[in-house]
Amino acid sequence: MTKVRVTQVRSTIKKPQKQKLTIQSLGLGKINRSREFELTPQIQGMINKVSHLVSVEEI
C-alpha cells in the first residue's frame, strides 16, 4: 500500500455537513493540520469527497 500525507488547506466554514464530518473523520479540522494514511479505497473515497479542501502528497 502507498502512504499519503493529507493536509487541510481550506476552511470548512459554509461547507455542507457531510464534508465537515469527512474532514473530522480524517482527523483534520484546522488549517495546516496533517495526517498520514495507508491509501486504502475507503481513505481514497474520503479524500475525493473533500479534495477541494485538502492537499495530498505521497510519502
N, C-alpha and C positions, 0 to 999 in steps of 0.2 A: 504494500500500500504506500501511496505517496503521502508525505506530510505537508500540510499547508499552514501558513500563518494568516489568520483573518484579523484585520484591524478595522475598527469602526472609524469612518472618516466624515460621516454626516450625522446630524441630529435626527432623532425620531419625533421631534415636535411636529404636530399636524400630519402625522402619518397614520395609516389605519392600524387598528388594534392588533391585527394579525401580524403585521410587520414588527410592532413593538414587542410582541410575545416571542417572535422568532429571534430578534436581537437578544432578548433576555435568555432564551434557551441556549444560545451560542455562548453565553457567559460574558456578553459585552454590556453596554448600557451607557458608557460615557465615551466621548470622542477620544481617539488615540489609544483606547484600550485594545489589547491584542490577546489572542488565544491561539494555541497550536492544536491541530486536529489531524487524525488519520483521515484521508479523503475517502470516506465511505459514501454509498449512494444517498444515505439519509442526510449526511452533512452537506453533500453537494446540492441536494434539493433545497436545504435551508439557505445556503449561500446564494443560490439562484433567485430565491424569493426576495432577498434584500441586497442584491448585487449593486444597486444604486446607492446604498448606504455604507458599504464596506469595500476594502481593497483586499485582494488575495494574492499571496506570493508563495511559491514553492520553496521548501526548505531542502 
